[in-house]
Amino acid sequence: MDDITTLNQLEELVVRLGMTIRYEPLKIEGSLYLGGFCRVKGQDFVIVNKKATTTERIHVLTDALKRCELGEIYILPSLRKLLDQENDP
């Protein structure tokens, strides 16, 4: 599976879990910040730097998904494998 397909499937999974994805320009003190998970007034968001590469976007989304209980929902095997790899130290 190519990175664009993986990214699209991760985005669908994040939305299916009730989170909102926002692609925003993120610059913190002269450095590029990739983004991450945040909660505002009870709503879950994944903020992703719109200048991030596809690989970096995948990393941000998988990191946000680590916060969710994924054991009881169906996830494509290729995504499950990716998430399991991301969870290994």
CNS distance restraints for C-alpha pairs under 8 A (distance, minus, plus):
assign (resid   1 and name CA) (resid   5 and name CA) 6.49 0.50 0.50
assign (resid   1 and name CA) (resid   6 and name CA) 6.65 0.50 0.50
assign (resid   1 and name CA) (resid  78 and name CA) 8.00 0.50 0.50
assign (resid   2 and name CA) (resid   6 and name CA) 6.29 0.50 0.50
assign (resid   3 and name CA) (resid   7 and name CA) 6.00 0.50 0.50
assign (resid   3 and name CA) (resid  54 and name CA) 6.72 0.50 0.50
assign (resid   3 and name CA) (resid  55 and name CA) 6.93 0.50 0.50
assign (resid   3 and name CA) (resid  58 and name CA) 7.95 0.50 0.50
assign (resid   4 and name CA) (resid   8 and name CA) 6.18 0.50 0.50
assign (resid   4 and name CA) (resid  54 and name CA) 6.93 0.50 0.50
assign (resid   5 and name CA) (resid   9 and name CA) 6.17 0.50 0.50
assign (resid   6 and name CA) (resid  10 and name CA) 6.12 0.50 0.50
assign (resid   6 and name CA) (resid  58 and name CA) 7.50 0.50 0.50
assign (resid   6 and name CA) (resid  79 and name CA) 7.38 0.50 0.50
assign (resid   7 and name CA) (resid  11 and name CA) 6.11 0.50 0.50
assign (resid   7 and name CA) (resid  54 and name CA) 7.12 0.50 0.50
assign (resid   7 and name CA) (resid  57 and name CA) 7.26 0.50 0.50
assign (resid   7 and name CA) (resid  58 and name CA) 5.62 0.50 0.50
assign (resid   8 and name CA) (resid  12 and name CA) 6.27 0.50 0.50
assign (resid   9 and name CA) (resid  13 and name CA) 6.23 0.50 0.50
assign (resid   9 and name CA) (resid  79 and name CA) 7.82 0.50 0.50
assign (resid  10 and name CA) (resid  14 and name CA) 6.14 0.50 0.50
assign (resid  10 and name CA) (resid  58 and name CA) 7.37 0.50 0.50
assign (resid  10 and name CA) (resid  61 and name CA) 6.70 0.50 0.50
assign (resid  10 and name CA) (resid  62 and name CA) 7.46 0.50 0.50
assign (resid  10 and name CA) (resid  79 and name CA) 7.47 0.50 0.50
assign (resid  11 and name CA) (resid  15 and name CA) 6.27 0.50 0.50
assign (resid  11 and name CA) (resid  21 and name CA) 7.57 0.50 0.50
assign (resid  11 and name CA) (resid  61 and name CA) 7.39 0.50 0.50
assign (resid  12 and name CA) (resid  16 and name CA) 6.01 0.50 0.50
assign (resid  13 and name CA) (resid  17 and name CA) 6.23 0.50 0.50
assign (resid  13 and name CA) (resid  75 and name CA) 7.89 0.50 0.50
assign (resid  14 and name CA) (resid  18 and name CA) 6.75 0.50 0.50
assign (resid  14 and name CA) (resid  19 and name CA) 5.66 0.50 0.50
assign (resid  14 and name CA) (resid  20 and name CA) 7.40 0.50 0.50
assign (resid  14 and name CA) (resid  21 and name CA) 7.62 0.50 0.50
assign (resid  14 and name CA) (resid  61 and name CA) 7.53 0.50 0.50
assign (resid  14 and name CA) (resid  65 and name CA) 7.02 0.50 0.50
assign (resid  15 and name CA) (resid  19 and name CA) 5.11 0.50 0.50
assign (resid  15 and name CA) (resid  20 and name CA) 6.06 0.50 0.50
assign (resid  15 and name CA) (resid  21 and name CA) 7.36 0.50 0.50
assign (resid  18 and name CA) (resid  44 and name CA) 7.34 0.50 0.50
assign (resid  19 and name CA) (resid  43 and name CA) 7.27 0.50 0.50
assign (resid  19 and name CA) (resid  44 and name CA) 4.92 0.50 0.50
assign (resid  19 and name CA) (resid  45 and name CA) 5.29 0.50 0.50
assign (resid  19 and name CA) (resid  46 and name CA) 6.93 0.50 0.50
assign (resid  20 and name CA) (resid  44 and name CA) 6.40 0.50 0.50
assign (resid  20 and name CA) (resid  45 and name CA) 4.69 0.50 0.50
assign (resid  20 and name CA) (resid  46 and name CA) 6.16 0.50 0.50
assign (resid  21 and name CA) (resid  45 and name CA) 5.80 0.50 0.50
assign (resid  21 and name CA) (resid  46 and name CA) 4.80 0.50 0.50
assign (resid  21 and name CA) (resid  47 and name CA) 5.95 0.50 0.50
assign (resid  21 and name CA) (resid  48 and name CA) 7.35 0.50 0.50
assign (resid  22 and name CA) (resid  45 and name CA) 7.27 0.50 0.50
assign (resid  22 and name CA) (resid  46 and name CA) 6.29 0.50 0.50
assign (resid  22 and name CA) (resid  47 and name CA) 4.92 0.50 0.50
assign (resid  22 and name CA) (resid  48 and name CA) 6.13 0.50 0.50
assign (resid  23 and name CA) (resid  47 and name CA) 6.00 0.50 0.50
assign (resid  23 and name CA) (resid  48 and name CA) 4.82 0.50 0.50
assign (resid  23 and name CA) (resid  49 and name CA) 5.64 0.50 0.50
assign (resid  23 and name CA) (resid  50 and name CA) 4.89 0.50 0.50
assign (resid  24 and name CA) (resid  47 and name CA) 6.85 0.50 0.50
assign (resid  24 and name CA) (resid  48 and name CA) 6.19 0.50 0.50
assign (resid  24 and name CA) (resid  49 and name CA) 5.20 0.50 0.50
assign (resid  24 and name CA) (resid  50 and name CA) 5.19 0.50 0.50
assign (resid  25 and name CA) (resid  49 and name CA) 5.34 0.50 0.50
assign (resid  25 and name CA) (resid  50 and name CA) 5.48 0.50 0.50
assign (resid  25 and name CA) (resid  51 and name CA) 6.86 0.50 0.50
assign (resid  26 and name CA) (resid  32 and name CA) 6.68 0.50 0.50
assign (resid  26 and name CA) (resid  33 and name CA) 5.74 0.50 0.50
assign (resid  26 and name CA) (resid  34 and name CA) 7.24 0.50 0.50
assign (resid  26 and name CA) (resid  35 and name CA) 7.36 0.50 0.50
assign (resid  26 and name CA) (resid  48 and name CA) 7.90 0.50 0.50
assign (resid  26 and name CA) (resid  49 and name CA) 5.29 0.50 0.50
assign (resid  26 and name CA) (resid  50 and name CA) 7.59 0.50 0.50
assign (resid  27 and name CA) (resid  31 and name CA) 5.84 0.50 0.50
assign (resid  27 and name CA) (resid  32 and name CA) 5.24 0.50 0.50
assign (resid  27 and name CA) (resid  33 and name CA) 5.83 0.50 0.50
assign (resid  28 and name CA) (resid  32 and name CA) 6.59 0.50 0.50
assign (resid  28 and name CA) (resid  33 and name CA) 6.37 0.50 0.50
assign (resid  33 and name CA) (resid  49 and name CA) 6.75 0.50 0.50
assign (resid  34 and name CA) (resid  48 and name CA) 5.96 0.50 0.50
assign (resid  34 and name CA) (resid  49 and name CA) 5.07 0.50 0.50
assign (resid  34 and name CA) (resid  52 and name CA) 6.25 0.50 0.50
assign (resid  34 and name CA) (resid  56 and name CA) 7.03 0.50 0.50
assign (resid  34 and name CA) (resid  57 and name CA) 7.58 0.50 0.50
assign (resid  34 and name CA) (resid  60 and name CA) 6.99 0.50 0.50
assign (resid  35 and name CA) (resid  46 and name CA) 7.40 0.50 0.50
assign (resid  35 and name CA) (resid  47 and name CA) 5.20 0.50 0.50
assign (resid  35 and name CA) (resid  48 and name CA) 4.55 0.50 0.50
assign (resid  35 and name CA) (resid  49 and name CA) 5.67 0.50 0.50
assign (resid  35 and name CA) (resid  60 and name CA) 6.47 0.50 0.50
assign (resid  36 and name CA) (resid  46 and name CA) 5.47 0.50 0.50
assign (resid  36 and name CA) (resid  47 and name CA) 5.39 0.50 0.50
assign (resid  36 and name CA) (resid  48 and name CA) 6.40 0.50 0.50
assign (resid  36 and name CA) (resid  60 and name CA) 5.68 0.50 0.50
assign (resid  36 and name CA) (resid  61 and name CA) 7.48 0.50 0.50
assign (resid  36 and name CA) (resid  63 and name CA) 7.37 0.50 0.50
assign (resid  36 and name CA) (resid  64 and name CA) 6.31 0.50 0.50
assign (resid  37 and name CA) (resid  44 and name CA) 7.33 0.50 0.50
assign (resid  37 and name CA) (resid  45 and name CA) 5.80 0.50 0.50
assign (resid  37 and name CA) (resid  46 and name CA) 4.50 0.50 0.50
assign (resid  37 and name CA) (resid  47 and name CA) 6.38 0.50 0.50
assign (resid  37 and name CA) (resid  63 and name CA) 7.96 0.50 0.50
assign (resid  37 and name CA) (resid  64 and name CA) 5.24 0.50 0.50
assign (resid  38 and name CA) (resid  44 and name CA) 6.03 0.50 0.50
assign (resid  38 and name CA) (resid  45 and name CA) 5.28 0.50 0.50
assign (resid  38 and name CA) (resid  46 and name CA) 6.28 0.50 0.50
assign (resid  38 and name CA) (resid  47 and name CA) 7.46 0.50 0.50
assign (resid  39 and name CA) (resid  43 and name CA) 5.43 0.50 0.50
assign (resid  39 and name CA) (resid  44 and name CA) 4.53 0.50 0.50
assign (resid  39 and name CA) (resid  45 and name CA) 5.94 0.50 0.50
assign (resid  40 and name CA) (resid  44 and name CA) 6.60 0.50 0.50
assign (resid  40 and name CA) (resid  45 and name CA) 7.57 0.50 0.50
assign (resid  46 and name CA) (resid  60 and name CA) 8.00 0.50 0.50
assign (resid  46 and name CA) (resid  61 and name CA) 7.17 0.50 0.50
assign (resid  46 and name CA) (resid  64 and name CA) 6.74 0.50 0.50
assign (resid  48 and name CA) (resid  52 and name CA) 7.43 0.50 0.50
assign (resid  48 and name CA) (resid  57 and name CA) 6.66 0.50 0.50
assign (resid  48 and name CA) (resid  60 and name CA) 6.94 0.50 0.50
assign (resid  49 and name CA) (resid  57 and name CA) 7.86 0.50 0.50
assign (resid  52 and name CA) (resid  56 and name CA) 5.68 0.50 0.50
assign (resid  52 and name CA) (resid  57 and name CA) 6.07 0.50 0.50
assign (resid  53 and name CA) (resid  57 and name CA) 6.15 0.50 0.50
assign (resid  54 and name CA) (resid  58 and name CA) 6.22 0.50 0.50
assign (resid  55 and name CA) (resid  59 and name CA) 6.34 0.50 0.50
assign (resid  56 and name CA) (resid  60 and name CA) 6.29 0.50 0.50
assign (resid  57 and name CA) (resid  61 and name CA) 6.23 0.50 0.50
assign (resid  58 and name CA) (resid  62 and name CA) 6.09 0.50 0.50
assign (resid  59 and name CA) (resid  63 and name CA) 6.02 0.50 0.50
assign (resid  60 and name CA) (resid  64 and name CA) 6.27 0.50 0.50
assign (resid  61 and name CA) (resid  65 and name CA) 6.19 0.50 0.50
assign (resid  62 and name CA) (resid  66 and name CA) 6.41 0.50 0.50
assign (resid  62 and name CA) (resid  83 and name CA) 6.18 0.50 0.50
assign (resid  62 and name CA) (resid  86 and name CA) 6.99 0.50 0.50
assign (resid  63 and name CA) (resid  67 and name CA) 7.55 0.50 0.50
assign (resid  63 and name CA) (resid  86 and name CA) 7.51 0.50 0.50
assign (resid  64 and name CA) (resid  68 and name CA) 7.74 0.50 0.50
assign (resid  65 and name CA) (resid  83 and name CA) 7.96 0.50 0.50
assign (resid  66 and name CA) (resid  83 and name CA) 7.64 0.50 0.50
assign (resid  66 and name CA) (resid  87 and name CA) 7.25 0.50 0.50
assign (resid  75 and name CA) (resid  79 and name CA) 6.43 0.50 0.50
assign (resid  75 and name CA) (resid  80 and name CA) 5.96 0.50 0.50
assign (resid  76 and name CA) (resid  80 and name CA) 6.15 0.50 0.50
assign (resid  77 and name CA) (resid  81 and name CA) 6.08 0.50 0.50
assign (resid  78 and name CA) (resid  82 and name CA) 6.34 0.50 0.50
assign (resid  79 and name CA) (resid  83 and name CA) 6.09 0.50 0.50
assign (resid  80 and name CA) (resid  84 and name CA) 6.08 0.50 0.50
assign (resid  81 and name CA) (resid  85 and name CA) 6.17 0.50 0.50
assign (resid  82 and name CA) (resid  86 and name CA) 6.19 0.50 0.50
assign (resid  83 and name CA) (resid  87 and name CA) 6.23 0.50 0.50
assign (resid  84 and name CA) (resid  88 and name CA) 6.55 0.50 0.50
